[in-house]
Amino acid sequence: MTAAPPPIRTSSPTRAVYPPPLSWKPLRQVRIFRWGRFLNQSLYALQSGRGPQTIVLLHGFGGCHGLWRPVQETLATNARVLAYDLPGHGGSLGWPEAGPAKIAVRAILADLTQRGIERFHLAGHSMGGAIAALMALAEPSRIASLALLAPGGFGEEINGRLLRRYAAAISEAEVRTCLESMIGWPNPVPEETVRTLVEMRRRAGQTEKLVEIAASITHDERQGIIAREKLAGLPMPVSVAWGLLDGVLPVHQANGLPPLFGLHRIAGAGHMLPEEKPELVTEIIRRTMR
């Protein structure tokens, strides 16, 4: 396995600027036959930028591709960048059987193959981090580098009560209250993030689907674990970043990582790293790609 770059020294908190609510249009539709009838599958990804390298971004539970915008805009200055809506979220809400990580792994890898993208850099946050790690384990030769931001699956503990409230949140006040518990206390909750998430939840069936997924990933207040010995065998550079004030997944889950993983413990940050520290997250992704 290639060694990851050394940790980046963190400084004062940065504030993200977010886009207004977005409308989603699926870029991929696949017609499949199941149980005697045809179903339309659609998986959404916002693609931007051009360059010799491709970067794939996966958001966390209850989020959407738009939360990557500050990171995506910077990365897209010299690379092709795809920010996905995970199955069961946003423009990918209607993906059949959405929820389990293995469904997302298969769906995203297949979509990238359909796009003709055989090798790419991969970054994932929280639930998207767990999916990214599983993608790397499933098809390691396709992943050029792997950046994991407070990833799921690195320890049993998970703040299930908070995630279930977040799943059921509909109004701006409800979403903002949940984010206050997810974001490190020195950092403000960006109002554009709140509005984007509320707009996403206005889609018919979105809140119900999030409640269903939250119940499955927080069963008995525990989450599934990705075996460390499997992670240790990954051949690509891997970086892991964790906020010291994470209230969803405790930072001690970053202890005992494989020795060649790059580890960044970020002072003053909570769980929502792409939203709280977009410039630092961008730099971590770029340094892992080198």
C-alpha positions, 0 to 999 in steps of 0.5 A: 500500500502506498503511504498517505501524505502527512497530516495537515496542520489545521488553523482557524475555522472556515465558513462554507458558502452554499448554493440556493436549493437545487432541482435534480435531473437524473443523468442515468436511467437504467431499465431493469426487469424485476418481479415480472415488471420493469422499473426505472432506475435513476442515479443522480450525479452533478458533474463539473470540471475537466481534466486528466483525473476524475474525482468522485464525492459521496455525501453523508446520510440525509445530505445531497450532492449540493453540500459538496459545492464549495469543495467541488467548485475548487476541485473542478478547476483542474479535474472532472468531479462527480458529486453523487446523490446516494441511493434514497437521497435527492435525485436518487430517491427512487433507486430500488431497495435504497438504504443498505451500503452494499446497494449504493456500492453496486449502484455507483460502481455500475454508474461509473462504468456506464460513464466509461470511468474505470479509474478515479479518486474517491472521497466520502463523508460519514455514511458516504465514507463507509460506502467509499471504503466498501467500494475500494474493498470491492474494486481496489484497482479502480480507486486511485486514492481514498479520502474518508471524512469521519467515515461510518463503519470504523467503530460500533458507536453511533449517535442514533437518536440524533440521526433519527431526529435528523431524518425526521426533520422537515422545517428549517428550525428542525434541520437547524437544531439537528445541525447545531448538534452535528457541527463543532460549536465554534462554527456557525450553521450555514443558513444555505445548508439548512435551506438546501436540506429543507428543499431536498426533504420537500420531495414526495417520500424523501422524509419517509425514506430517510426515517427508514434508512436511519432506523436500519443504520442505527439498530440497537444504537450500533452500526456495522463495522468494516474489519480493520484487517481488510482496510489494511490491505488497500493498495491505494493512498488513504487519508482519514479526517475526523473532527475532535468535536464530532457528536455523531461518530466519536473521534476515538474511532480513528484510533488504531488505523493501519499504519500507512493511513494518513490521519488528520484530527481536526481541532474545532470541527464536528462531524460535518467536515465538508460543510465546516472546513471545505478548504481543508477538506479540499486540501486533504483530498488533493494531497491524498491524490498525489 
